[in-house]
Amino acid sequence: MVCLGNICRLPLAEGILKSKLPENIFFVDSAGTANYHIGRQPDHRSIETAKKYGVDITNQRGRQFVVSDFDDFDYIYAMDSTNFNDIISLSRNINDASKIKLILDELADVDTADVPDPYYGVSQGFENVYRILDSACNIIANKLK
C-alpha cells in the first residue's frame, strides 16, 4: 500500500487488508512516497477509526517507499494517481511497473481513481476512507485467497 505520507490512508489500508488475510501466508506493509513521517505512528484519527472496527494499527510506523520494494512485494497498491505516477517513475522495468495498481481500480462501482485524503478534513472523512478501503480490501483478499 503506497501513498504520500504513510499516516492516514495507508495505515488503514494496511490494517484492513492484514485483518482479512492469514498473516502466516501473507505479508502486508505500507510506505509513503515522501519522507515526511518516517518512524511516526499513524494519525490519531486513523487509529481511532480502525479501533472502532476492531483493527489495531498502533504498532505501525511510517516508512518511505524504496526501489527494493519491487523485489519484496508482488502487488503494490497506490491510493491515488499522483502516487501511482511517482511509483511508476521509480520502476526499473516492465516487471516492476506491472505490480503497481490503483487500489480503487478493484471497485467497479466507484467513479474516481483516488482514495480521498482525509488529513485536512474532519473525522467523518476517515470514516468514509475506511469504508472505501474496506470494500477494496475485501476484493483484494478474496482474489489472493
C-alpha positions, 0 to 999 in steps of 0.5 A: 500500500503506497501513498504520500505520507504513510499516516492516514490512508495507508495505515488503514489500508494496511490494517484492513487488508492484514485483518482479512488475510492469514498473516502466516501466508501473507505479508502486508506493509505500507510506505509513503512516497515522501519522507515526511513521517518516517518512524511516526505512528499513524494519525490519531484519527486513523487509529481511532477509526480502525479501533472502532472496527476492531483493527489495531494499527498502533504498532505501525510506523511510517516508512518511505517507499524504496526501489527494493520494494519491487523485489519484496512485494508482488502487488503494490497498491497506490491510493491515488494517481499522483502516487501511482505516477511517482511509483511508476517513475521509480520502476526499473522495468516492465516487471516492476511497473506491472505490480503497481495498481490503483487500489480503487481500480478493484471497485467497479462501482466507484467513479474516481481513481483516488482514495480521498485524503482525509488529513485536512478534513474532519473525522467523518472523512476517515470514516468514509476512507475506511469504508472505501478501503474496506470494500477494496480490501475485501476484493483484494483478499478474496482474489489472493485467497 
